[in-house]
Amino acid sequence: MRAWMLPANATGFDQLRLRELEQPRPGPGEVLVRLRAWSLNYRDLMVAAGKYMGGGLQADAIPLSDGAGEIAGVGAGVADLKEGDRVQTSFFPHWTDGAPVTHVALGDGRAPGVLAEYVVLPATGVVPMAPSLSFAEAACLPCAGVTAWNALYEGPRALLPGMRVLVLGTGGVSTLTLAIAKAGGCEVFATSSQDAKLAKMRNWGADRTVNYRTTPEWGAWAKELGGVDKVVEVGGAGTAEQSMAALRTHGELAFIGVLEPEGGPNPRGLMMSAATMRGIFVGSTAMARRLNAAVEVNGIRPMIGRSFAFTQAPDAYAHAAGPDSFGKTVIELG
């Protein structure tokens, strides 16, 4: 099979190399998946740069966590999956439900990566696709989609119709949050530094938008419009204080951000609005199943900004890292 690999101690996605490897075989409790599509997350850029979780790859590794395809083989003891089933990967293959099990995460160099034609995973590491989605659309959900769903519906204050949600930027988590929240009957505010991207967000359903370069106090802007009930915070410490300022009384800040890990916001904003902050680290396979059920019932579609062929994986990374990326960047086998 063909597989893209990064070398040990990689410092950038320009070091990706396409290799010929022996096709793996599933063992007991495992499944063999023939991948048809993949999607990129910001985390994948960090892994390639050697900056994920404080360190680089210790050995040559296949990257990426998010993919979708068909079951091509099952190991002994696997009863609920069969050849031909259409599935997507699960970011944390051993976190099925309940308390987080986050010590094994796909695509970080310590657990299997999926940017290959075939991958062997635990049977718990795949989730049936929403039937209405293409492989490319389903591949957008394992990380960004489940993160958005967790932020909106899995906390102590699940989203209700009529609530207001604020999303930051126009990446995968933010565009999927927009789609899920709109399907849930909510009003969505969105920020970006580019007016053209804000126009796309309005076309995608955003109710109110703001350019954070021309309106640096965008938290106050949101508050003047009545505030929001949830902020899906992907910017990190650099934007959290503005996000706090946007919250209504008893609102929630779902903290996902890794872009600006240094420093920290003054928590006074939470105190003044009696709001809460909740940390989000993707989610479980049970959350993925609930997301897929909502996707199917509500006709939710991930926003795919651009698609690349399997042989163009480095170009896909470059696009995802560049200023023109919008929504999800995907790779398709063709």
C-alpha positions in Angstrom: 0.0 0.0 0.0 1.0 3.6 -0.3 1.4 5.8 2.8 2.7 9.3 3.5 5.3 9.4 6.2 7.1 12.0 8.3 10.6 11.3 9.5 11.7 11.3 13.1 12.3 14.8 14.4 10.4 16.3 11.5 10.3 20.1 11.4 7.7 20.7 8.7 5.2 19.1 6.3 7.7 19.7 3.4 9.4 16.5 4.8 6.4 14.3 3.9 7.4 11.4 1.7 5.2 8.9 -0.1 6.3 5.3 0.7 5.3 1.8 -0.3 4.5 -0.3 2.8 3.2 -3.8 3.4 -0.5 -3.8 3.8 -1.3 -4.5 7.5 -3.6 -7.3 8.8 -6.2 -6.9 11.6 -5.6 -8.9 14.8 -8.1 -9.9 17.4 -10.5 -7.0 18.2 -9.2 -5.0 15.3 -10.4 -3.9 11.8 -8.7 -3.1 8.6 -10.0 0.1 7.0 -9.5 1.1 3.4 -9.3 4.8 3.5 -11.0 6.9 0.8 -10.7 10.4 2.2 -8.9 12.4 4.9 -9.1 15.9 6.4 -6.5 18.1 8.0 -6.6 19.8 11.4 -4.3 22.5 12.9 -3.0 19.7 15.1 -1.6 18.0 12.0 0.5 21.0 11.2 1.9 21.0 14.7 2.8 17.4 14.6 4.6 17.9 11.3 6.5 20.8 12.7 7.6 18.9 15.8 5.6 21.2 18.1 2.7 19.0 19.3 2.5 18.3 23.0 5.9 19.8 23.5 8.0 17.5 21.3 8.7 16.1 17.9 8.3 12.6 16.4 10.5 10.0 18.0 10.4 7.7 14.9 9.2 7.8 11.3 5.4 7.9 11.4 2.3 8.0 9.3 0.5 11.3 10.2 -3.2 12.4 10.5 -6.1 11.4 12.7 -9.1 12.0 10.5 -10.2 9.7 7.7 -13.2 7.8 6.3 -13.4 4.6 4.2 -14.7 1.1 4.2 -14.0 -1.9 6.4 -11.8 -4.2 4.4 -11.3 -6.9 7.0 -12.1 -7.8 10.6 -10.2 -9.6 13.2 -11.4 -12.3 15.6 -14.0 -11.2 18.1 -15.3 -8.3 16.1 -19.1 -8.8 15.9 -20.6 -5.4 15.1 -18.6 -4.5 12.0 -18.3 -6.3 8.7 -16.5 -5.9 5.4 -18.0 -3.1 3.3 -19.2 -1.0 6.2 -18.6 2.7 5.7 -16.8 4.2 8.7 -14.9 7.2 9.9 -12.0 7.1 12.4 -12.3 8.1 16.0 -9.7 10.6 17.3 -9.4 8.7 20.7 -9.8 5.1 19.7 -10.2 3.8 23.3 -12.5 6.6 24.6 -15.9 5.0 23.9 -18.0 6.9 26.5 -17.9 8.4 30.0 -14.7 9.7 31.5 -12.0 10.8 29.0 -9.5 8.2 27.8 -7.0 10.4 26.0 -3.7 8.7 26.4 -3.9 7.3 22.8 -4.8 9.7 20.0 -4.4 8.9 16.3 -1.8 10.6 14.2 0.6 11.9 16.9 3.4 9.5 16.2 2.7 7.3 19.2 -0.6 5.9 17.9 -1.5 4.9 14.3 -1.7 7.6 11.7 -4.2 7.3 8.9 -2.7 9.1 5.8 -2.4 5.7 4.1 -4.5 3.5 1.8 -5.1 1.0 4.6 -4.9 1.2 8.4 -5.5 -1.2 11.2 -7.4 0.2 14.2 -9.2 -1.2 17.3 -12.8 -1.9 16.5 -13.6 0.8 19.0 -11.6 3.3 16.9 -14.1 3.6 14.1 -17.7 4.9 13.9 -20.3 4.3 11.2 -20.6 7.2 8.9 -23.8 9.2 8.5 -25.3 7.5 5.4 -26.0 10.8 3.6 -22.4 11.9 3.7 -19.6 11.3 1.2 -16.3 9.9 2.3 -14.8 13.4 2.1 -17.5 14.9 4.2 -17.3 12.2 6.8 -13.6 12.6 7.0 -14.1 16.2 8.3 -15.9 15.0 11.5 -13.6 12.9 13.7 -11.7 15.9 15.3 -13.3 19.2 14.3 -16.9 17.9 14.1 -16.8 16.0 17.5 -15.0 19.0 19.1 -17.8 21.3 17.9 -20.5 18.8 19.0 -18.9 18.4 22.5 -18.6 22.2 22.9 -22.3 22.7 22.1 -24.1 19.8 23.5 -22.1 17.6 25.9 -21.5 20.0 28.8 -23.6 20.9 31.8 -25.5 23.5 29.7 -26.4 21.9 26.4 -27.4 24.2 23.6 -31.1 25.1 23.3 -33.0 26.6 20.4 -32.8 30.4 20.5 -29.4 30.6 22.1 -26.6 32.5 20.7 -23.2 31.1 19.8 -19.9 32.9 18.9 -17.3 31.3 16.7 -13.8 32.6 16.1 -12.3 32.4 12.6 -13.3 30.3 9.7 -11.5 27.0 10.2 -12.9 23.5 10.5 -14.2 23.7 14.1 -15.8 27.1 13.6 -17.5 26.3 10.4 -18.8 23.0 11.8 -20.0 24.7 14.9 -21.8 27.2 12.7 -23.6 24.4 10.8 -24.5 22.4 13.9 -25.7 25.4 15.9 -27.8 26.7 13.0 -29.4 23.2 12.7 -30.2 23.5 16.4 -32.2 26.7 15.9 -29.5 29.1 17.2 -28.2 32.5 16.2 -24.5 32.5 15.3 -21.9 35.3 15.5 -18.6 34.9 13.7 -15.2 36.7 13.6 -12.5 36.9 11.0 -9.7 39.2 9.9 -10.9 39.0 6.3 -14.1 40.5 5.0 -14.3 38.0 2.2 -14.3 35.1 4.6 -16.9 36.9 6.7 -19.1 37.1 3.6 -18.7 33.3 3.1 -19.7 32.8 6.8 -22.9 34.8 6.2 -23.6 32.8 3.1 -23.1 29.7 5.2 -25.7 31.0 7.7 -23.9 33.3 10.2 -26.3 35.9 11.5 -23.8 38.6 12.5 -20.1 39.0 11.7 -17.2 41.2 12.7 -13.7 41.9 11.5 -11.5 41.6 14.6 -8.8 43.8 13.0 -11.0 46.7 12.4 -13.0 46.0 15.6 -10.4 44.8 18.2 -12.9 45.1 21.0 -15.2 42.5 19.4 -16.2 41.2 22.8 -17.8 44.5 23.6 -19.4 44.5 20.1 -21.1 41.2 20.8 -22.1 42.3 24.3 -23.7 45.5 22.9 -25.8 43.2 20.7 -27.1 41.4 23.7 -24.2 39.0 24.2 -23.9 35.3 23.5 -24.6 32.1 25.5 -21.6 30.1 24.2 -18.2 31.0 22.7 -16.4 28.2 21.0 -12.9 29.5 21.7 -10.3 28.3 19.3 -7.8 31.2 19.5 -6.3 30.5 22.9 -5.0 32.8 25.6 -4.7 35.7 23.1 -8.5 35.9 22.4 -10.0 34.4 25.6 -10.5 37.8 27.3 -12.5 39.2 24.4 -14.5 35.9 24.4 -15.3 36.3 28.1 -16.5 39.9 27.4 -19.0 38.6 24.8 -20.8 36.3 27.2 -24.2 36.7 28.6 -24.9 36.0 32.3 -24.4 32.3 33.0 -22.8 31.8 29.6 -20.1 29.2 28.8 -16.7 29.5 27.2 -15.7 26.2 25.5 -12.0 26.5 25.5 -10.4 24.6 22.6 -7.6 27.0 21.6 -4.0 26.0 21.1 -2.9 28.8 18.8 -1.7 31.1 21.6 -0.8 28.8 24.5 1.4 31.4 26.3 0.1 33.8 28.9 -3.4 33.8 30.2 -6.5 36.0 30.4 -7.8 37.7 33.4 -10.6 35.6 34.7 -12.5 38.6 36.0 -14.7 38.5 32.9 -16.1 35.1 34.0 -16.8 36.4 37.5 -18.7 39.5 36.3 -21.1 37.4 34.2 -21.3 34.3 36.4 -20.0 32.4 33.4 -18.0 29.2 33.2 -15.1 27.9 31.2 -15.0 24.3 30.1 -12.0 22.6 28.5 -12.7 20.6 25.3 -10.4 17.9 24.0 -12.3 16.4 21.0 -14.6 13.7 22.4 -15.6 10.1 22.6 -17.0 7.6 20.0 -20.4 7.9 21.7 -20.3 11.7 21.0 -19.3 10.9 17.4 -22.4 8.7 17.1 -24.7 11.4 18.5 -23.1 13.9 16.1 -23.6 11.6 13.1 -27.3 11.1 14.1 -27.8 14.8 14.2 -26.0 15.2 10.9 -28.3 12.7 9.3 -31.6 14.1 10.7 -30.8 17.7 10.0 -28.9 17.4 6.7 -25.8 19.0 8.1 -22.9 19.3 5.6 -19.3 20.1 6.5 -17.8 23.1 4.6 -15.0 21.7 2.4 -12.9 24.7 1.3 -10.7 22.7 -1.0 -9.9 19.1 -2.0 -6.6 17.5 -3.1 -5.6 14.2 -4.6 -3.8 11.6 -2.4 -0.6 12.2 -4.3 -0.9 16.0 -3.5 -0.9 15.6 0.3 2.0 18.2 0.8 0.0 20.7 -1.2 -3.0 20.0 1.0 -0.9 20.8 4.1 0.4 24.0 2.5 -3.1 25.1 1.7 -4.4 24.3 5.2 -1.5 26.3 6.7 -2.0 29.3 4.3 -4.2 32.4 4.5 -6.7 31.2 1.9 -7.9 28.2 3.8 -11.6 28.1 4.7 -13.5 25.4 6.4 -11.9 21.9 6.0 -9.1 21.0 3.7 -9.5 17.4 2.5 -7.5 14.8 0.6 -9.3 12.2 -1.5 -8.1 8.9 -3.0 -9.8 9.5 -6.3 
